[in-house]
Amino acid sequence: MILILILCLVIHSAYYVFLFSRLVRYTETAVAQKQDGLSIVVCYKDEEKNISESLPSLLEQEFSELILVDDNSSDGTLEVLKQYESDKIKVISIKKETAGKKNAQSIGISEASYQRILLTDADCQMVSKTWSSYMTEKGSSFVLGYGPMVKSKGIVSVFSRYETYVSAIQYLSYALVGLPYMGVGRNLLIDKTLVTKQASVIKGKHLASGDDDLMINALANKTNTRICIHPDSFVYSKPKKTLRAFLKQKTRHISTSIYYKPLHQLLLGAFSSSQILFYLTVFYCFMFSSVNAAYLLGIVAIKWAIQMSINYSLMKKLKEQDLFWKIPVLDVLFCTYLVIMPIYYFFNKNSSHWN
């Protein structure tokens, strides 16, 4: 059992030492410059109460065109959006009851007048007036940005922030080594021409979710994709407050991961599996083995030390420093989450729609 424990430690730690450390060494070179020929697309679903809170930060950005897509809202979302309509702001209404966000976003992209399209969500807040300028300065077909969660009290909210952070250091680091596999629709730049011409190769068209994940997985590569992690390019969302809401949100994400390319599935699977097997082996040894407890705690301490040494710089770079000293607890919770999530998804597949 000790050999299994050490093997898991080596595999999991290797991701931090050889992969995530690339993000530590990454130097952001983006500068805020005036950008022409940019469309911003945002989809809405029953967001009447939140529009006045989120839309102003969008209106402060530099853009050539803002497309607001209402996906058959049952409240007054469409009427509120119509109040903002102008020469530069286009409001689109979709009346199909089962359309879903993927369809709404696809329509918004098709209606865009410019090749460069910046995607974000209806509940997002930009931290600065230069968000769009930083995200479009890269000059690539795809630019992957960071979409952290707003700091909030409660264990679910704290864990939601940590899970978002761990996901981000993965997709950002993979992009840096030439293996981009996903992006987040809260903060993503795409090339309309490329996406439109290559739409046929994007998998999972029958899914209601996965519009951003599967688009990047199918079309992004080491030459057409860059990242942007300048603090002024961050886009914040409010975390879920209840465990049920959080798990329901994540079912939409897990439903798309099975359509990733085999190499991506293998690498991501090895990271998660080594985490799960490590803690399961520790638990087994504590309960049923004669292995010295101090020896086991020493191995666990080594794991945490390696992770924290890398996370210290990453959390500072991504403005998540307050999570640093919570890593030991959050790491165990993350393992529990990795075990529970597939089980929850199996019994709640129908919850992976947008509402």
Residue pairs with C-beta under 8 A, 6 or more apart in sequence:
1 281
1 284
1 285
1 289
1 291
2 285
2 291
4 277
4 281
5 278
5 281
5 282
5 285
5 296
5 299
6 299
8 274
8 275
8 277
8 278
8 281
9 278
9 299
9 302
9 303
11 270
11 274
12 271
12 274
12 275
12 278
12 303
13 303
13 306
13 307
15 271
16 306
16 307
16 310
16 311
17 306
17 310
19 173
19 174
19 177
20 169
20 170
20 173
20 310
20 314
21 310
22 173
22 176
22 177
23 169
23 172
23 173
23 176
23 229
23 314
23 317
24 310
24 313
24 314
24 317
26 176
26 227
26 229
28 228
28 229
28 230
30 134
30 137
30 138
30 228
30 230
30 233
31 134
31 137
32 130
32 133
32 134
32 137
32 232
33 133
33 137
34 62
34 133
35 62
35 63
35 116
35 132
35 133
35 136
35 137
36 64
37 64
37 114
37 115
37 116
38 62
38 63
38 64
38 65
38 114
38 116
38 117
38 118
38 132
38 136
39 63
39 64
39 65
39 66
39 67
39 112
39 113
39 114
39 116
39 117
39 118
39 192
40 58
40 61
40 63
40 65
40 66
40 67
40 117
40 118
40 119
40 120
40 132
41 67
41 69
41 105
41 108
41 109
41 112
41 117
41 118
41 119
42 58
42 66
42 67
42 68
42 69
42 108
42 119
42 120
42 121
42 122
43 69
43 71
43 101
43 104
43 105
43 108
43 121
43 122
44 51
44 68
44 69
44 70
44 71
44 73
44 77
44 81
44 122
45 70
45 71
45 72
45 73
45 77
45 101
45 104
45 122
45 354
45 355
46 73
46 74
46 75
46 77
46 355
47 54
47 73
47 77
47 122
47 123
48 73
48 75
48 76
48 77
48 80
49 75
50 122
50 123
51 77
51 80
51 81
51 122
52 80
53 125
54 122
54 123
54 124
54 125
55 84
57 124
57 125
57 126
57 131
58 66
58 120
58 126
59 66
59 84
60 126
60 129
61 126
61 129
61 130
61 131
61 132
61 133
62 130
62 132
62 133
63 88
63 118
63 132
64 88
64 113
64 114
65 88
65 89
65 90
65 112
65 113
65 114
66 88
66 89
66 90
67 89
67 90
67 92
67 108
67 111
67 112
68 81
68 84
68 89
68 90
68 91
68 92
69 91
69 92
69 94
69 104
69 105
69 107
69 108
70 77
70 78
70 81
70 91
70 92
70 93
70 94
71 94
71 99
71 100
71 101
71 103
71 104
71 354
72 94
72 95
72 96
72 97
72 99
78 91
78 93
81 91
82 91
84 91
85 91
90 111
92 107
92 108
92 111
94 103
94 104
94 107
96 103
100 208
100 209
100 353
100 354
101 208
101 209
101 211
101 354
102 207
102 208
102 209
102 210
102 211
102 354
105 119
105 185
105 211
106 211
109 117
109 190
109 192
109 195
109 196
110 196
112 192
114 192
115 191
115 192
115 193
116 136
116 189
116 190
116 191
116 192
117 189
117 190
117 191
117 192
118 132
118 135
118 136
118 188
118 189
119 185
119 186
119 187
119 188
119 189
119 190
119 212
120 126
120 185
120 186
120 187
120 188
120 235
121 185
121 186
121 237
123 237
123 238
124 147
124 186
124 187
124 235
124 236
124 237
125 150
125 235
125 236
125 237
126 235
126 236
127 231
127 232
127 234
127 235
127 236
128 232
130 232
130 233
131 232
131 233
131 234
131 235
134 228
134 230
134 232
134 233
135 143
135 145
135 187
135 189
135 228
135 233
136 143
136 189
137 228
138 189
138 226
138 228
140 189
140 224
140 225
140 226
141 190
141 191
141 194
141 219
141 220
141 224
141 225
142 180
142 183
142 188
142 189
142 190
142 191
142 216
142 219
142 220
142 224
142 225
142 226
143 188
143 189
143 225
143 226
143 227
143 228
144 171
144 172
144 175
144 180
144 183
144 184
144 187
144 188
144 216
144 225
144 226
144 227
144 228
145 183
145 184
145 186
145 187
145 188
145 189
145 227
145 228
145 229
145 233
145 234
145 235
146 168
146 172
146 187
146 228
146 229
146 233
146 234
146 235
146 318
147 164
147 168
147 184
147 186
147 187
147 234
147 235
147 236
147 237
148 161
148 164
148 165
148 168
148 234
148 236
148 237
148 318
148 319
148 320
149 157
149 160
149 161
149 164
149 236
149 237
149 238
149 239
150 236
150 237
150 238
150 239
151 161
151 322
152 158
152 161
152 238
152 239
152 241
154 241
156 239
156 240
156 241
156 242
156 243
156 246
157 239
157 240
157 241
158 323
158 326
158 330
159 246
159 330
159 333
159 334
159 337
160 239
160 240
160 246
161 239
161 320
161 323
162 323
162 326
162 330
162 333
162 334
163 250
163 334
163 337
164 239
165 315
165 318
165 320
165 323
166 334
167 184
168 184
168 318
169 314
169 318
170 268
170 271
171 180
171 181
171 182
171 183
171 184
172 227
172 229
174 180
174 181
174 264
174 267
175 220
175 225
175 226
175 227
176 227
177 222
178 221
178 222
179 222
179 263
179 264
179 267
180 216
180 220
180 221
180 222
180 225
181 216
181 217
181 220
181 260
181 261
181 264
181 268
182 212
182 213
182 216
182 217
182 260
183 212
183 213
183 215
183 216
183 220
184 212
185 211
185 212
186 235
186 237
187 233
187 234
187 235
188 212
188 216
190 215
191 224
194 219
194 224
195 215
195 219
198 218
198 219
201 218
201 219
202 214
202 215
202 218
202 219
203 214
203 217
203 218
203 259
204 210
204 214
204 256
204 259
207 214
207 255
207 256
207 259
207 352
208 252
208 352
208 353
208 354
209 252
209 253
209 255
209 256
209 352
209 353
209 354
210 252
210 253
210 255
210 256
210 259
213 253
213 256
213 257
213 260
214 256
214 259
216 225
217 259
217 260
217 261
217 264
229 317
229 318
231 319
234 319
239 246
240 246
240 249
247 340
247 341
247 344
247 348
248 348
248 351
250 341
250 345
251 344
251 345
251 348
251 349
251 351
251 352
252 352
252 353
252 354
254 341
254 342
254 345
254 352
255 345
255 349
255 352
257 265
257 268
258 265
260 268
272 338
275 334
275 335
275 338
276 335
276 338
276 339
278 303
278 335
279 332
279 335
282 296
282 299
282 300
285 291
285 296
286 293
286 296
303 331
304 327
304 328
304 331
307 327
307 331
308 324
308 327
311 324
311 327
312 324
314 320
315 321
315 323
315 324
323 330
345 352
